[in-house]
Amino acid sequence: MNVQFYSRPNCTLCEDARMMLQLVKEDVELHIEEINIEDNDDIHEKYLLRIPVIESNGVVIQEGRIDYPTLLEAFTS
């Protein structure tokens, strides 16, 4: 499954979300594309107050505080 992970440097919540994604990746095959919102003005404007954001097939799975059970359920159901 392809996953877009929107983040930025020096973001503690993003570090936590990255760790949750890695844990889920141990159980589910994920191809994670990490996107730094600071590299694109449009993406920056869209996600600035929402990061971290995890998206798959254009659908936001979770944003802000990311938790393992919700991610695992989203990728296994």
C-alpha positions as CSV (number, residue, x, y, z in Angstrom):
1,M,0.0,0.0,0.0
2,N,1.3,3.5,-0.9
3,V,1.3,6.0,1.9
4,Q,2.1,9.7,1.9
5,F,3.5,11.0,5.1
6,Y,3.5,14.8,5.4
7,S,6.0,16.2,7.9
8,R,8.6,18.8,8.4
9,P,12.0,19.0,10.2
10,N,12.1,19.6,14.0
11,C,8.5,18.4,14.5
12,T,8.2,16.2,17.6
13,L,4.7,14.9,16.5
14,C,6.2,14.0,13.2
15,E,8.9,11.9,14.8
16,D,6.3,10.1,16.9
17,A,4.2,9.5,13.7
18,R,7.2,8.2,11.9
19,M,7.8,5.7,14.7
20,M,4.1,4.6,14.5
21,L,4.4,4.1,10.8
22,Q,7.5,1.9,11.2
23,L,5.7,-0.2,13.8
24,V,2.7,-0.7,11.4
25,K,5.1,-1.5,8.6
26,E,6.3,-4.5,10.5
27,D,2.8,-6.0,10.1
28,V,1.6,-4.5,6.8
29,E,3.5,-3.9,3.6
30,L,3.7,-0.2,3.2
31,H,5.6,2.0,0.7
32,I,6.0,5.3,2.6
33,E,6.7,8.5,0.7
34,E,7.8,11.2,3.2
35,I,7.0,14.7,2.0
36,N,8.6,17.7,3.7
37,I,5.9,20.4,3.6
38,E,8.5,23.1,3.6
39,D,9.6,22.1,0.1
40,N,6.4,23.2,-1.6
41,D,4.4,26.3,-0.9
42,D,1.0,24.8,-1.8
43,I,1.6,21.8,0.4
44,H,2.9,23.9,3.2
45,E,-0.2,26.1,3.2
46,K,-2.5,23.1,3.1
47,Y,-0.8,21.1,5.9
48,L,1.0,23.6,8.1
49,L,-1.4,23.4,11.0
50,R,-2.3,19.7,10.5
51,I,1.1,17.9,10.4
52,P,1.9,15.1,10.7
53,V,-0.6,13.9,8.1
54,I,-0.8,10.3,6.9
55,E,-2.6,9.8,3.6
56,S,-3.3,6.9,1.3
57,N,-5.0,7.0,-2.1
58,G,-5.9,10.7,-1.5
59,V,-7.7,9.9,1.8
60,V,-6.3,11.3,5.1
61,I,-5.9,8.3,7.5
62,Q,-4.8,10.4,10.5
63,E,-3.4,13.8,11.3
64,G,-2.0,15.5,14.4
65,R,-1.5,12.9,17.1
66,I,-1.0,9.6,15.4
67,D,-1.7,6.4,17.2
68,Y,-0.8,2.8,16.4
69,P,-4.2,1.1,16.8
70,T,-5.9,3.5,14.4
71,L,-3.2,3.2,11.8
72,L,-3.1,-0.6,12.0
73,E,-6.9,-0.8,11.7
74,A,-6.9,1.6,8.7
75,F,-4.3,-0.5,6.9
76,T,-5.6,-3.9,7.7
77,S,-9.4,-3.4,7.2
